[in-house]
Amino acid sequence: MTKKKYIAVKKVRQFVESQSNEVQAEYLKISEQLEKDGRLVEPFGKKLDKNLFEMRIRRGGQVRILYFYHEREYVIGVHGFTKKTQKTPQKELKQAMRVIGLLKRGEYDE
């Protein structure tokens, strides 16, 4: 894959800023890797469905950033949460898909 530009929506940026320095440092490292390689492999990332992926930050808890690929060169972080169960909760997936829909229609407003 080719280089990508990673962008996080405001809510994701705020979520990451509310986390520990350890989590923020790992987030930065993983997002740089995503930009450089254009994709993430386990244990740093995982494909959840056709268009939705998760960034896995394991330091300081089980922090997840859900993202998708937009157009050719962009990767957009659309939702962040701390995972408390084995399986990703439907509520978190639905929130990410809602933001993706708004972004694709040009209706997302920060």
C-alpha positions as CSV (number, residue, x, y, z in Angstrom):
1,M,0.0,0.0,0.0
2,T,1.0,3.6,-0.4
3,K,1.5,6.4,2.0
4,K,-1.7,7.9,3.5
5,K,-2.6,11.0,5.4
6,Y,-4.2,10.2,8.8
7,I,-6.8,12.7,10.2
8,A,-8.8,12.4,13.3
9,V,-12.1,14.1,13.8
10,K,-12.3,16.5,16.8
11,K,-14.1,14.0,19.1
12,V,-11.2,11.5,18.5
13,R,-8.6,14.2,19.1
14,Q,-10.3,15.2,22.4
15,F,-10.7,11.6,23.5
16,V,-6.9,10.9,22.9
17,E,-6.0,14.1,24.7
18,S,-8.0,12.9,27.7
19,Q,-5.9,9.7,27.9
20,S,-2.6,9.2,29.7
21,N,0.7,10.3,28.3
22,E,1.5,6.6,27.7
23,V,-1.6,6.1,25.6
24,Q,-1.0,9.4,23.7
25,A,2.5,8.4,22.8
26,E,1.4,4.9,21.5
27,Y,-1.4,6.5,19.5
28,L,1.1,8.9,17.9
29,K,3.4,6.0,17.1
30,I,0.7,3.8,15.6
31,S,-0.9,6.7,13.6
32,E,2.6,7.5,12.1
33,Q,3.0,3.8,11.2
34,L,-0.5,3.9,9.5
35,E,0.5,6.9,7.4
36,K,3.8,5.4,6.4
37,D,2.6,1.9,5.5
38,G,-1.0,2.8,4.5
39,R,-2.3,0.0,6.8
40,L,-1.9,-1.6,10.2
41,V,-1.4,-5.3,11.0
42,E,-2.1,-7.0,14.2
43,P,-1.4,-6.4,17.0
44,F,-1.6,-2.7,16.1
45,G,-4.7,-2.8,13.9
46,K,-7.5,-5.0,12.8
47,K,-10.2,-5.0,10.1
48,L,-13.7,-5.0,11.7
49,D,-15.8,-5.1,8.5
50,K,-15.6,-4.1,4.9
51,N,-15.0,-0.4,5.6
52,L,-14.2,-0.2,9.3
53,F,-10.9,-0.8,11.0
54,E,-9.5,-0.4,14.5
55,M,-6.3,1.0,15.8
56,R,-5.3,-0.9,18.9
57,I,-3.6,0.9,21.7
58,R,-2.8,-1.5,24.4
59,R,-0.8,0.6,26.9
60,G,-2.8,1.9,29.8
61,G,-5.9,-0.1,28.9
62,Q,-7.6,-1.3,25.8
63,V,-8.0,2.0,23.9
64,R,-9.5,1.7,20.4
65,I,-9.7,4.3,17.6
66,L,-12.0,3.3,14.8
67,Y,-11.1,4.5,11.3
68,F,-11.9,4.2,7.6
69,Y,-10.2,4.9,4.3
70,H,-11.6,8.0,2.5
71,E,-10.8,8.5,-1.2
72,R,-7.3,7.5,-2.2
73,E,-5.0,9.1,0.3
74,Y,-6.9,9.7,3.5
75,V,-7.5,7.6,6.6
76,I,-9.9,9.2,9.0
77,G,-10.2,8.4,12.7
78,V,-13.9,8.6,13.5
79,H,-14.5,7.2,17.0
80,G,-12.5,6.5,20.1
81,F,-13.3,4.4,23.2
82,T,-11.9,2.2,25.9
83,K,-12.8,-1.4,25.3
84,K,-14.1,-3.2,28.4
85,T,-15.3,-6.5,26.9
86,Q,-13.8,-9.1,24.6
87,K,-16.0,-8.1,21.7
88,T,-16.3,-4.6,20.3
89,P,-19.7,-3.3,21.5
90,Q,-22.3,-2.7,18.8
91,K,-23.0,0.8,20.2
92,E,-19.3,1.8,19.4
93,L,-19.5,0.4,15.9
94,K,-22.8,2.2,15.2
95,Q,-21.4,5.5,16.4
96,A,-18.4,5.1,14.0
97,M,-20.7,4.2,11.1
98,R,-22.8,7.2,11.8
99,V,-19.8,9.5,11.6
100,I,-18.6,7.8,8.5
101,G,-22.0,8.4,6.9
102,L,-22.0,12.1,7.8
103,L,-18.5,12.5,6.5
104,K,-19.2,10.8,3.2
105,R,-22.3,13.0,2.7
106,G,-20.4,16.1,3.6
107,E,-22.6,16.7,6.6
108,Y,-20.1,16.2,9.4
109,D,-19.6,19.4,11.4
110,E,-17.0,19.8,14.1
